[in-house]
Amino acid sequence: MSDEKIHLKVTGDGSHTLFVPELNENYHSWHGAYTESVHVFIETGLKIAAEKFKPVHIFEVGFGTGLNAILSYEFARKTAHAVTYTGIEKNPLNMDLVAQLNYRDHWKDENLDEVFMQMHSKKWDEEWNAAPFFRFKKLNGSVLDYIFPTAEYHVIFFDAFAPEKQPEMWTVELFSKLYASLQPGGMLVTYCAKGQFKRDLRSAGFEVETLPGPPGKREMVRGTKR
Ligand SMILES: C[S@@+](CC[C@H](N)C(=O)[O-])C[C@H]1O[C@@H](n2cnc3c(N)ncnc32)[C@H](O)[C@@H]1O
């Protein structure tokens, strides 16, 4: 095991990701963290869910840097489409590291800086009405222990580390719980498009689509609850 700490890296589009020496794994795609989040989670997930549901209830596996949460906030503000966001995180980041993330260089609205830092400084497990169009809650714990509500969420951002790094997160058992937590017509999106993962997602009941991935990644997956 490495003694090195989690540290910042610059990805292909200039935005930061975090490198975890212990896993030899990044939080995001090398080709562009910001671009990947927009493509996989916002454009292919939240935007499609918003065509069917209002408000949209998001559940994220792995709050991490909060990039998907702040991009969801931006989407809700821009479109005036109400969103509630719940993210779960097992290993919260320290604030010194969060403060160094350069995502503010990528968004146009300075207002987002404050909301982003507030998302990180807010207490865990408490709901925060960030704006009339955005309710936010982050849970501190493992998704593997989480007691899911039934038929609650409309879109799940499944942003765990890769299956070969964290196999315990890519199981039919967890996908079945996620499936039960979705409303009919709700969906799960992720950057992974491995064959075994898609078979497991189908076993859990999802209708699986393989879709174009972000730059540098050929494919991504969206699973929908019929
Ligand atoms: C690939 S990173 C993505 C994080 C985040 N979505 C982002 O964009 O920064 C995976 C995240 O899942 C978290 N994680 C790992 N195991 C977990 C578990 N069992 N329950 C909840 N979160 C977990 C990690 O700490 C990390 O923050």
The ligand as a Tripos MOL2 file, in Angstrom:
@<TRIPOS>MOLECULE
LIG
   27    29     1     0     0
SMALL
NO_CHARGES

@<TRIPOS>ATOM
      1 C1        -14.9170    7.8410   -8.7950 C.3       1 LIG1
      2 S1        -15.0400    8.8110   -7.2980 S.3       1 LIG1
      3 C2        -16.2970    9.9610   -7.8350 C.3       1 LIG1
      4 C3        -16.6860   10.9860   -6.8250 C.3       1 LIG1
      5 C4        -17.6120   12.1240   -7.2620 C.3       1 LIG1
      6 N1        -18.7960   11.7000   -7.9460 N.3       1 LIG1
      7 C5        -16.8600   13.1940   -7.9960 C.2       1 LIG1
      8 O1        -17.2290   13.5110   -9.1360 O.co2     1 LIG1
      9 O2        -15.9040   13.7160   -7.4330 O.co2     1 LIG1
     10 C6        -15.8740    7.6090   -6.2530 C.3       1 LIG1
     11 C7        -16.3610    8.1390   -4.9370 C.3       1 LIG1
     12 O3        -17.0870    7.1270   -4.2410 O.3       1 LIG1
     13 C8        -16.7340    7.1740   -2.8590 C.3       1 LIG1
     14 N2        -17.0160    5.8430   -2.2820 N.ar      1 LIG1
     15 C9        -16.2350    4.7430   -2.3230 C.ar      1 LIG1
     16 N3        -16.8480    3.7060   -1.7110 N.ar      1 LIG1
     17 C10       -18.0370    4.1620   -1.2710 C.ar      1 LIG1
     18 C11       -19.1160    3.5590   -0.5620 C.ar      1 LIG1
     19 N4        -19.0770    2.2750   -0.1900 N.pl3     1 LIG1
     20 N5        -20.1870    4.3200   -0.2640 N.ar      1 LIG1
     21 C12       -20.2300    5.6290   -0.6440 C.ar      1 LIG1
     22 N6        -19.2410    6.2500   -1.3240 N.ar      1 LIG1
     23 C13       -18.1580    5.5350   -1.6300 C.ar      1 LIG1
     24 C14       -15.2710    7.5500   -2.8970 C.3       1 LIG1
     25 O4        -14.8020    8.0050   -1.6520 O.3       1 LIG1
     26 C15       -15.2600    8.6010   -3.9820 C.3       1 LIG1
     27 O5        -15.5770    9.8560   -3.4690 O.3       1 LIG1
@<TRIPOS>BOND
     1     1     2 1
     2     2     3 1
     3     2    10 1
     4     3     4 1
     5     4     5 1
     6     5     6 1
     7     5     7 1
     8     7     8 2
     9     7     9 1
    10    10    11 1
    11    11    12 1
    12    11    26 1
    13    12    13 1
    14    13    14 1
    15    13    24 1
    16    14    15 ar
    17    14    23 ar
    18    15    16 ar
    19    16    17 ar
    20    17    18 ar
    21    17    23 ar
    22    18    19 1
    23    18    20 ar
    24    20    21 ar
    25    21    22 ar
    26    22    23 ar
    27    24    25 1
    28    24    26 1
    29    26    27 1
@<TRIPOS>SUBSTRUCTURE
     1 LIG1         1 GROUP 0 **** ****
